[in-house]
C-alpha cells in the first residue's frame, strides 16, 4: 500500500466521472489529464500518459515530485505534467488541475474567442473573462510558459487555443465543478452567438461588484 493511495483514488474517481460525462471528448480514449497537489509533501498526483480511462485503475495514477521524479506508478506520467507543476508553482491558491477536451469549450478553442462576463455565478466562480491561452505543442516548454503567463490573472478556467480547456481549483471537487460550469456557459454563449442577436453582457457596475467581493473573500 502506497502513502498516496487515498489521493490516487481521488484522482482516478475524478477522471472516471469526467470521462463518463464526455469531458475528455471520447469515452474510449486517453485525452486530457487530471492532477492534485499535496503542498505539505510537495507531491503531484497525476494521471498516466496514454492509458484509456475505461482501462485505468487507481494503481495506474502516478506520483511525482516538483522536479518530475516519479515516486509511484508503473506507467509514465502525463506528457503535460510540467504544465500542471507550472500552475502549482504560479498559483498558491490552486491544488487541483483538470485539463479537458470538452466539446463546447473546444469550439471556442477553435474560433479563438474568449468568454466575456455573462452570468453572475460564472463571474464569481470562474473569473471576469475566460481567456485564450495561445497555442503551443502539448508537453512543450512553450506551452508551460504560455499557461504560467496567463494563469497569473487569478481566474479558474481558460481556453487552450486549438486544444481544449484548463480548469483549476483549490481541490478536485472545485476544479471538476468549474469544468462543468465552463461547459455550460460555453454552450449557452455559442447558442446565443448563433442567433445573430446582440449578446447581453453583465453591466460594468455588476462586474466590479462581483470582482470586489471575490477579492474580499479570497
N, C-alpha and C positions, 0 to 999 in steps of 0.2 A: 504493500500500500504506500502510495506517494504522499508526501506532505501536502501537495497541492491537489489532491483528488477532489475535494469539495468545489474548488474553483474550476477545475477542468470539467466537472459535471455541469456547472452553471453555464460555461461557455458552450458546451455541447447541447444543452437544452435550449439555449438561445438560438443556435444555428438550426436546430430541428424546427422550431416554431417559424423562424424566418423562411426556411426552405419550404415548409408545408403551406405557407401563406403567400408564396410567389415572390418574395423579396429578393431572391437571387436570380430571377429571370428564367430559371429552369429548375424543376424539381429533381432532375436526374443528374445535374452537373455539379461542379465544384467552384463555380464563380463566386467572387466576393470573399470576405473574411471577417472574423469576429475576434475581439480580444478584450481582456480586462487587465488592469494593472494593480498589483499589490504594492502600494507605495511604501509600506513598512519594510517589506522584504526586498523591495525593488526587483520584482519579477513580473514578467509579462506572460500571461496565459493566453495562447493564441491557436487558432485553427491551423491544421497542417496544409501543405500545398498539394493540390491535385487529387484529393480524396473526395469522391462524391458524398454529399451529405447523407444520402439514404444508407450508405455503407459505413458511415463514420460512427465511432463509439467514443465514450468519454476518455478511454485509454489512448485514443489517437491524438488527443489535444496536446499541444506542445507547451513547454515552459522554457523561456529564455531569459537571460539577464539583459540589462540595458546595452551591453556590448554584443548582443545577439549570440552569446554562447548558449547552446542548448543543454538543458538540465533534465528534461523529462520528455518522453515521447520518442517513438522509434522512427516516425516519419519526419521529413524536413518541414520546418515551419513555413508558413505562408511567405510567398515571394515579396509580399508587401509589409513584412514585419518592420522594416526600417521606417515606413510611413507611420505605423502605429506608435513606435517608440518616439518618433519626432513629435507627434501630437502630445504624448505624455510629458515630454520634456518642455514643450511650449506652453502647455495649459495645465497648471496645478489643480484646477477645478475638475479635470476630466480623469475618470478611472475606467472608462469603457469606450470602445470604438466598434461601430458596426458599419462595414463597407458593403453596400448592396448594389444590385443591378435592377432595382425596382422599376417597373415599366414606365409610369408617368414621369417620374423624376428623370428617367433616361431620355424622354422626349426633350426635356429642357437641356439635357447634356448635349443633344444633337443640334438644337437650334441656338445654343449658346446664349440663353436668355435667363437672367436671374429672376427670382421670385420677389416681388415687392411686398410691402406690408398690406395684407388684405383682410386679416381677421385678428381680433384681439388676442385670442388664446395662442395663435400661431406666433404672433409677435412676442408674446411673453415667454413662450417655451423655446422657440427656435431662433429668434432674433428678428431685428427690424427688416432685414433683407437677406435672402438666401443667395449667396454669391456663387459665381462660377470660378472654379479653380482651373487655371489653364492646363491644357493637355500636356502630358509627358508619358513616356513609356512606363508601363506597370513595373514596379520594383526599381525604377531608376532613381539616382540621386537627385535628378532634376524634379521628379515628381515629389520627392520628400521635401525639397526646398520650396516648391510651389505651395504645398499643403501647409508647411510651417508658416510661410509668409501670410497666407490668407486666414488661417485659424487664429491669428493674433487678435482678430476683431471681436472675439468673445461670443460668437454665435454657436449654435449647436447642430446646424445642418448646412451642408454645402453640396453643390452640384459639381461633379468631376467631368470636365469637358470631354465629349466623345468616350465616356467611360461608365459613369453611374453616379452613385450618391455616397456621401460620407456623413454618418450620423454619430454624434458623440454625446456623452452624458456622465454624470457623477457615478453611475453604476450601470449594469447591463439592462436593468429594467427601464431606466430613463432613456438610454440610447435606443433601445428597441421601440419604446413608445414614440420617441422622436422620429424614427424611421416611418412609423405608421402615420404620424401626423403630417410628415413631409409628403407622403404619397397622396394623402387626402387633399392637401392644398394644391399639389401639382395637378391632380386630376380635375379639380374644380376650376383652377385657373386656365388649364388647357381648354376645357369645355366653354368657359366664358370667352376666351380668345376666338374660338371657332364661331361664335355668334356674330362677330364683327362689330358688336356694340362697344361703346366706351366702357372701360373697366373702372369700377369704383374702388378707389384705394382708401385706406384709413386716413382721416384728416390729420394734418400735421400736429395739431394740439393733442389728439388721442395718441399718436405715435410717441410724442415727447412724454406724455403721462406714463405710458407703459414702460418706456425705457428708463425713466427716473425710478419707477417702482422696482424694476429689475435690479438696478444698481443698489438701491436701498436694501433690498432683500438678499443680495449676493454676499 
